[in-house]
Amino acid sequence: MAKKYPKEFKEYVSKLIVIDGKKMVDICNELKLPYDTVQKWVSSYKKRKQDAEKAKQNQLLTASEYKELYEAELLKRLEIEEENAILKKAMHIFTQEK
């Protein structure tokens, strides 16, 4: 029966290899872990990091997206200012009729 390891332990071992640059063989020998198991943990860890990086990149706006967003906001602002000007004129007219 395969031994179950906590998620935190798998993450720790993967970080030792990926971030700290430890050799997988050394870690396996030191912690008495099967090489193929650690290899799966490291692959999974790298994939999660890659997916997180892609998600982060997708949140960033390109210059054209930013420009579109800026122009849309500017248009809304101009419409609101125009509505306010109309309302001010209407208020002025209604207050003058007394």
N, C-alpha and C positions, 0 to 999 in steps of 0.2 A: 504494500500500500504506500502511495506517495505521501510524503510529509507535507503538511500545509504550513506556509510561512505567512506571517502578517504582511499586509500591504506596505506598512511603514518600513519593514525590514527589506522588502524587495526594492523599494524606492531608495533606501540607504545604500544598498549594495550597488544598485545601478548608478547612483551618483558617484560612488567611489571610482567606478570605472570610467564613466563618461566625463564627469567634471574634473575629478582629481587626477585622472590619467593613470590609475593603477592598472596593472595587467590582470586580465580576467583569470588567467591560470593561477597567479599568485593569490588572488582573492578566494578562488575556489579551494585551493589547498589550505589556506589559512583558516577559512570558515567551514571547511569540510562540506562543500556544496557540490552537487553534480554540475559539470561544465555546461551541458546542454540546457539545464534549468536556468542557470545564470545568464546564458546567452539569450534565452527567451525573455527574461526580465529586462535585459539591456535593450533588446529590440523593441519591446513594448514601451519602455521609457523613452527611447529616441522617437518613436512614432508619436507618442503623446506630446512631446516637446515640439515636434514638427507641426502637428495639428494646431497646437496653441499658437505657434508663430504665424501660421497661415491665417488663423482667426484674427489675430492682432493686425496683420497686414490688411485684411478685408475691412477692418474698422476705420482705417485711414482713408481720407478722401484724396482723390486725384485732383489735380489743378482744375480740370474741366468740371468735375463734380462740385468742387468748392465754388467755382464761378457761378454755376447754375443755382446753387443754394443761396449765394450772396445776392444774385439778381432777383430771385424769387422773394427774398426777404425785403429787398429794396422796393420791389413792386408793391408788396403788401403795405409797407410803410407809406408809400406815396398815396395809395388808395385811402388809407386811414387819415392821412393829413387832408386829403381832398374832402372826405366825409366831414371831418371836423370843421373845415372852412365853410361848408354848406350849412352845417348846424349852427355855427356862429352867426351867419347871415340871417338864417331863419329866426334865431333868438332875437337878433337886433330888430328885425321887422316886426315880430310879435310884441316886443316891448315898446316900440314906438307908437303903435296904434292906440294906446290908451289915451 
